[in-house]
Amino acid sequence: MRRPLILVTGATGNQGGAVVDALLDDPDRWRVRALTRDPSSTPAKALAARGAEVVAGDMADEEALKRAMKGAHGVFGVQNSRTAGLKGEVRQGVTLIEAARTSGVEHVVYASVGGAERVRGIPHFDTKWEIEQHLRATGLPATVLRPTTFMEVFTMRGSSLGLGMMAAALGPRRPLQMIAVRDIGVFAGLAFADPDTYTGQALELAGDQLTVPQIAATLKATGRPGRYARVPRLLLRAMGKEARMLFWFAESGYDADIPALRERHPGLLTLKSWLTRTLHDHGRRPPQPPRHGGKGQSVA
């Protein structure tokens, strides 16, 4: 029996790359087709060398997507408002869903954002909710993954400013939920492998929840800079919609059921275990080039 084929969009980006990793880790179960704008890029060539079928495509081009979906059992969809713009993100998401609907795809896994169904006025949350609603209206068998803050943002350049902004909004005691991008890929793999359980579900994803001081202490304990200066709240308010997400973190924020998620995925990473794993991996191989095209969020 031929292994099912999964088309992964954004395959050289953060979330798409994590899904490709998870599926390629189970080569006896899946065939992977990786959609990218530039198959000649170094990351795309690396995916091909690992066994993925790499194809060119633009998520705003429905005909190109239909060609990429030929023979596909499932599709993983993720869009990035930072590269496509807010309207472009919605256009890409709707185009991908319509291509899946007319191509006979049996399972769509869509990467949204934690809290998309609960809060309005955060631009890149609103776009993902609009895409979710369109997906639901088509009646396609689907699973929605709603990640919380990426752990990766705490090791990016400029992370001290991000921590300072979070400190201003959250204060010292309000925790923030977070997820390792790697685990988003794992949950996508679980959804494709067990459609009877995951079809129709929307899962908010987190592996840890920590206060800003706890995040800083964890960074320091694993050899990373953990210093930050609290940004004045007046400056946050002056940012308008751009700061709405930070204030929402303090008002209600993410609400993932971490113990229940760990029952489904016992290897779910905490911030400390992710940092330790990342340090170990970097010690075993040369640093990898950064992936682009992940979720359009600065701190989530």
C-alpha positions in Angstrom: 0.0 0.0 0.0 1.4 3.4 -1.0 2.2 5.8 1.8 -0.1 8.9 2.0 1.3 12.1 0.6 1.2 15.3 2.7 1.8 18.7 1.1 3.5 21.1 3.5 3.3 24.8 2.7 5.9 27.2 4.0 8.2 24.2 4.1 11.4 26.2 4.5 9.9 28.4 7.2 9.5 27.9 10.9 6.2 26.0 11.3 6.2 24.3 7.9 9.8 23.2 8.4 8.9 21.7 11.8 6.0 19.8 10.1 8.4 18.5 7.4 10.8 17.4 10.1 8.1 15.5 12.0 6.8 13.7 8.9 10.3 12.9 7.6 11.0 11.3 11.0 8.4 8.7 10.1 9.4 7.8 6.5 7.5 4.4 6.6 4.2 6.3 7.1 4.4 9.4 5.0 5.6 10.9 1.7 6.3 14.6 2.0 5.9 17.2 -0.7 7.4 20.5 0.3 6.0 23.7 -1.3 8.3 26.7 -1.5 8.7 29.8 -3.6 12.3 28.9 -4.5 13.2 25.2 -4.9 16.8 26.2 -5.8 17.4 27.8 -2.3 19.8 26.1 0.1 17.0 25.2 2.6 14.9 23.7 -0.2 17.8 21.7 -1.5 18.4 20.4 2.0 14.8 19.2 2.2 15.2 17.4 -1.1 18.4 15.7 0.1 16.5 14.4 3.1 13.8 12.8 1.0 11.1 15.5 0.5 9.7 16.2 -3.0 10.2 19.9 -3.4 7.9 21.8 -5.7 7.6 25.5 -6.5 4.4 27.3 -5.8 2.8 30.6 -4.6 0.0 30.3 -2.1 -1.9 33.1 -3.9 -1.9 31.0 -7.2 -4.8 28.5 -7.0 -3.8 26.6 -10.1 -0.3 26.2 -8.9 -1.6 24.9 -5.6 -3.9 22.4 -7.3 -0.9 21.1 -9.3 1.0 20.8 -6.0 -1.9 19.0 -4.4 -2.2 16.3 -7.1 -2.4 13.0 -5.3 -2.1 14.6 -1.8 -3.9 13.0 1.1 -3.4 15.9 3.4 -2.2 19.6 3.4 -0.5 21.6 6.1 -1.3 25.3 5.7 0.5 28.2 7.3 0.7 31.8 6.1 2.8 34.8 7.2 1.3 38.3 7.4 4.8 39.8 7.8 5.8 38.7 4.3 2.3 38.7 2.6 0.6 41.6 4.5 -2.6 41.2 6.4 -4.9 41.1 3.3 -2.4 38.9 1.5 -2.4 36.4 4.4 -6.1 36.0 4.2 -6.0 35.7 0.4 -3.3 33.0 0.6 -5.2 31.1 3.3 -8.5 31.2 1.4 -6.8 30.3 -1.9 -5.1 27.3 -0.3 -8.4 26.1 1.3 -10.3 26.4 -2.0 -7.5 24.5 -3.8 -7.8 21.8 -1.2 -11.6 21.7 -1.5 -11.5 21.2 -5.2 -8.6 18.8 -5.2 -10.2 16.1 -3.0 -7.8 16.6 -0.1 -8.9 14.4 2.8 -7.4 16.3 5.7 -6.3 19.9 6.2 -4.2 20.9 9.2 -4.1 24.7 9.6 -1.7 26.7 11.8 -3.6 29.6 13.4 -2.8 31.3 16.7 -3.8 30.7 20.3 -6.8 32.8 21.3 -7.9 33.5 17.7 -11.5 32.6 18.6 -11.5 34.7 21.8 -10.0 38.1 21.0 -10.5 40.8 18.4 -8.4 43.8 17.5 -5.0 42.1 17.2 -4.4 42.3 13.4 -2.6 39.0 12.8 -5.0 37.2 15.1 -8.0 38.6 13.2 -6.6 37.4 9.9 -6.1 33.9 11.1 -9.6 33.8 12.6 -11.0 34.9 9.2 -9.1 32.0 7.6 -10.4 29.6 10.2 -14.0 30.6 9.6 -13.6 30.1 5.9 -12.1 26.6 6.4 -14.9 25.7 8.7 -17.5 26.9 6.2 -16.2 24.6 3.5 -16.9 21.5 5.5 -13.4 20.1 4.7 -12.1 17.6 7.3 -9.7 19.8 9.2 -7.7 20.3 12.4 -6.7 23.7 13.6 -3.6 24.2 15.6 -3.4 27.4 17.7 0.2 27.9 18.9 1.0 30.3 21.7 4.2 32.3 21.9 7.2 30.7 20.2 10.0 29.8 22.5 12.3 30.8 19.7 11.6 34.5 20.2 13.5 34.4 23.4 16.8 33.6 21.7 16.4 36.0 18.7 18.3 39.2 18.2 16.5 41.9 20.1 14.9 39.5 22.5 15.8 41.7 25.5 13.5 44.4 24.1 10.7 41.9 23.7 11.2 40.7 27.3 11.1 44.4 28.4 7.8 44.9 26.6 6.3 41.8 28.0 7.5 42.8 31.5 5.6 46.2 31.1 2.4 44.5 30.0 2.5 41.4 32.2 4.2 42.6 35.3 6.3 40.2 37.4 3.6 37.6 38.3 1.4 37.0 35.2 2.6 33.9 33.3 2.9 33.6 29.6 2.3 30.3 27.7 4.8 29.2 25.1 5.5 26.4 22.6 8.6 25.1 20.9 8.1 25.3 17.1 9.3 21.7 16.9 6.3 20.6 18.9 3.9 22.3 16.5 5.3 19.9 13.9 4.8 17.0 16.2 1.1 17.9 16.7 0.6 18.2 13.0 2.0 14.8 12.5 -0.3 13.4 15.3 -3.3 15.0 13.6 -2.5 13.5 10.2 -1.8 10.1 11.7 -5.1 10.0 13.7 -7.8 11.8 11.8 -10.6 10.1 13.7 -9.4 11.8 16.9 -8.2 15.1 15.5 -10.6 16.0 12.7 -12.8 18.8 13.8 -10.6 19.8 16.7 -8.9 23.1 17.4 -6.0 22.7 19.8 -4.3 25.6 21.6 -0.6 24.6 21.9 1.8 25.3 24.8 4.5 23.4 26.5 5.3 25.8 29.3 4.0 28.8 31.2 6.4 31.2 33.0 6.5 34.8 34.3 8.9 37.2 32.6 11.4 36.9 35.6 11.2 33.1 35.3 11.9 33.3 31.6 14.9 35.5 32.2 16.2 33.2 34.9 15.8 30.1 32.7 17.7 31.9 29.9 20.5 32.7 32.3 20.6 29.2 33.7 21.2 27.8 30.2 23.9 30.3 29.2 21.8 32.8 27.4 21.5 36.6 28.1 18.5 37.1 30.3 18.8 40.8 31.0 16.0 43.1 30.1 14.8 46.6 31.0 11.1 47.1 31.6 9.6 49.4 28.9 7.3 52.2 30.2 3.7 51.2 29.7 3.0 54.7 28.1 5.3 53.7 25.3 3.4 50.5 24.8 0.1 52.3 24.6 1.6 54.7 22.1 2.1 51.7 19.8 -1.7 51.3 19.3 -2.8 48.0 17.7 0.8 46.7 17.7 0.7 46.5 21.5 -2.8 45.1 21.7 -1.5 41.5 21.9 0.8 42.4 24.8 -2.0 43.9 26.9 -4.3 40.9 26.0 -1.6 38.6 27.5 -2.2 40.4 30.8 -6.0 40.7 30.4 -6.7 37.0 29.7 -4.2 35.6 27.3 -3.5 32.1 26.2 -5.4 29.2 27.7 -3.8 25.9 26.5 -4.3 22.8 28.7 -0.7 21.8 29.0 -1.2 18.6 31.1 -3.7 17.4 28.5 -1.4 18.2 25.6 1.5 16.4 27.4 -0.8 13.3 27.6 -1.0 13.3 23.8 2.6 14.2 23.3 4.8 13.1 26.3 7.9 14.7 24.8 6.4 18.2 24.9 9.2 20.6 25.6 9.4 23.1 28.4 11.5 26.3 27.9 14.3 24.8 29.9 14.3 21.5 28.0 14.0 23.3 24.7 17.0 25.6 25.5 19.0 22.6 26.6 18.2 20.6 23.5 19.0 23.6 21.3 22.4 24.1 23.0 23.1 20.4 22.6 22.1 20.3 18.9 24.3 23.4 18.1 27.2 21.7 19.8 26.9 18.7 17.5 26.6 20.4 14.2 27.3 23.8 12.6 24.6 26.4 13.3 21.8 26.2 10.7 20.8 29.2 8.6 17.6 30.9 10.0 14.3 29.8 8.4 12.1 32.5 7.1 8.4 32.5 6.4 7.1 31.5 9.9 4.1 32.9 11.6 3.8 36.7 11.5 4.4 37.5 15.1 7.0 39.5 16.9 6.6 37.8 20.3 4.0 35.2 19.7 
